[in-house]
Amino acid sequence: MRHLGEVVDKRGYVVNPKRQRQLEIPSYIITSSPCHTFISFLLSISNKKRAMVVYLEQRFPAHDQTTNSSDDHQIQSDLNICRELESQGIPITTSNGRPDRDFGGLTKDSKTLAIIHPLTAHQISAVLRAAVASPTLTVAPCGNAHSIHGQAFAHRGIVLDMPAMPTSGKVTLAGAGDFADVGAGATWEEVLKRCVGEHGMAPRSWTDYLGLTVGGTVSNAGVSGQAFRHGPQSSNVMEMEVVTGNGDVVVCSERQNSDLFFAVLGGLGQFGVITKATIALQPAPTTVRWIRLVYTEFSAFAGDAEFLVTQPESNSFDYVEGFVFVNSDDPVNGWPSVPIGSGQVFDQAEIPRTAGPVLYCLELVLHYKNKGDDSASVDKIVDVRLQRLRYCRDLRFEVDVSYVEFLLRVKHVEQKAVANGTWHTPHPWLNLFVSQRDIADFDRLIFKKILKDGIGGPMLVYPLIKSKWDSRTSVVLPEGEIFYIVALLRFSGPNNTGPTVDNMVAQNQEIIRCCAEHGFDFKLYLPHYRTTEQWKAHFGDQWSRFVDRKSRFDPMAILAPGQRIFSRAHPSYL
């Protein structure tokens, strides 16, 4: 086992050699623990080292999972590694055998061994180097645990509480103010408050929900209505600090350690733990015109959406998304879900009798570029840009709101869901990228048939432009310049109301099976597979590149085991 304070750089990377000083054992440690009286007892003992030994025995009891003797021996050995880490000043708490729970709420068999609350990137490095001493110990970085299938966890392993890092809450403008240095554990809402609220600058690409962490979204891609123009969030990262699975602390960018830089972007946490990121900014508008247009035919909806995302900025909008809704008065899935302003009413009499079971809504936003813009001038711009679109003319909804209010629109949904109990129920979400070639058949077979009654939440669908995505990253996409994101954001009812979670999961599987049986060109976004063969099919001809990157940056397969891509026991590249 390597010394935990050792600074080793096998690949010529620039490594910050401060670990020895940062891992000095303090006189005593106070971390969150259910045993508060025991901590008080520790503080009253003069021999701090002896007290620490007793304290660690109390904080790391025998694991309570049902295991065989071999498993139990390994768990105790891994707990000893955790004890050693905490004795060096790295804050740790244990899960006490409680099952892990993420936003999806679908994982039932994952129990984290210990949670580390890192203070520095070098503490993360020490954790990863220590994990090498175990044949089974794994490590998973975790932001706000917004994963669906337990991807943010490590069964019988260590979870890194990334928001606990002191740098997570820090957002510092860099350069001439057109970049921001951000802690990976910071949420995009924190970025919004700091950059927009204090400096009038904004990231070019957002996610719809800003309660996600920076490190979490760029590890997948990060998609919203600005991505057609600026690409996903992963295409707007200029530099990162990353701790590789080897324990190296590396600064990387397109020009410096670029192989690691592009591997980590969209890399599903497989190659390194992002601790900091530098993201591109642009001047933020003060106000936006928020518009929703209703369509009865998918061909018109998709054609207009594709037209807008391929137009120059002067002829289009700053945000383009869309969604499918049920042609009924269902308050969650139907007509009432479309109006956005107070007092606006959906007049169903405007829907022709020939309309099908589902309808479509194109959602657009135009930024007010200057404070001097008035509503009348914006009206003219909007009317000109909507003139050729084929929406139902009497089903147009629009409102002017502040830029910040628009970006926080999903936060209001969160607050309502918390109040009615649906935020903390399981969320069997399904996200896919579907090729332009197959999206009409997807509508015919899935939206109009399988999902014709809705899903109890939004059914997003809108086009993206492939050339805005950097092919050097680890993200895989369908063929063709235009492809669609389909996001089925299911909410299960509180108190077991509505469809069961099992039924919703089964419907997701039916959708994936339908896509496969009909030969659709599609990829899961935020993918979840259980076998190596499924992952090979997902990555296609990029699988060999992905495996090569794993063998270089995390050869012991320590990182992000919840993705179920590689196993410490059987890494596919060994």
Number of C-alpha atoms within 10 A of each C-alpha: 9 12 9 20 20 14 20 15 14 8 10 9 15 14 15 13 14 12 18 12 9 17 19 13 15 12 11 15 19 12 15 13 14 11 11 12 9 14 19 11 11 20 16 10 12 9 11 16 15 11 17 21 14 13 19 17 13 13 18 20 12 14 17 10 14 8 11 8 9 8 13 16 12 16 22 15 15 25 25 15 18 27 20 17 21 21 22 18 21 25 20 24 18 22 17 17 16 13 13 20 21 21 20 20 19 20 18 11 9 18 21 22 25 24 23 24 22 22 20 17 24 25 25 28 26 24 26 26 22 21 25 19 14 16 13 19 28 30 30 28 28 26 25 18 20 21 22 22 24 26 24 27 30 29 21 23 26 31 27 24 20 30 24 18 20 15 20 22 18 19 21 15 20 14 8 6 16 15 22 25 22 26 28 30 29 29 24 23 19 21 25 22 15 20 24 21 14 9 14 17 23 24 23 20 26 23 20 19 17 19 19 21 25 30 31 28 25 25 26 22 24 23 20 20 26 23 27 27 22 18 25 29 28 26 24 23 21 18 20 26 21 26 25 27 32 24 27 27 27 25 23 22 19 15 10 14 16 15 16 24 27 22 24 30 28 25 23 26 28 27 30 32 31 28 28 24 25 22 25 23 21 16 16 21 19 16 20 22 22 21 21 21 24 27 23 21 15 18 14 15 24 22 13 17 22 21 13 23 26 16 12 10 11 9 14 21 22 21 20 25 23 24 20 29 29 26 21 15 13 15 12 16 23 20 20 19 16 25 19 15 14 7 6 13 14 19 11 13 8 11 18 10 7 7 12 14 17 24 24 26 25 23 21 22 24 20 19 21 13 11 9 8 11 10 12 9 10 16 11 11 15 18 10 11 14 17 9 9 16 17 22 14 12 13 19 17 19 17 15 18 15 16 19 18 13 17 17 18 13 15 17 11 13 16 12 13 16 13 11 12 14 17 19 18 20 22 27 24 21 23 19 20 23 26 24 23 16 17 24 15 15 21 18 12 17 17 22 19 13 17 20 19 18 23 23 19 17 19 23 20 26 26 29 31 20 19 13 15 22 16 13 15 21 24 25 22 21 20 14 13 12 19 24 24 24 23 18 24 16 21 24 23 20 15 9 10 8 12 13 13 20 11 11 18 17 13 17 18 13 14 19 18 12 16 20 12 9 12 10 19 19 24 22 19 19 22 17 19 14 11 11 15 10 13 17 16 12 19 17 11 11 14 16 13 13 19 18 13 21 24 18 15 24 19 20 24 28 30 33 29 24 24 23 15 22 23 19 17 10 10 16 14 12 7
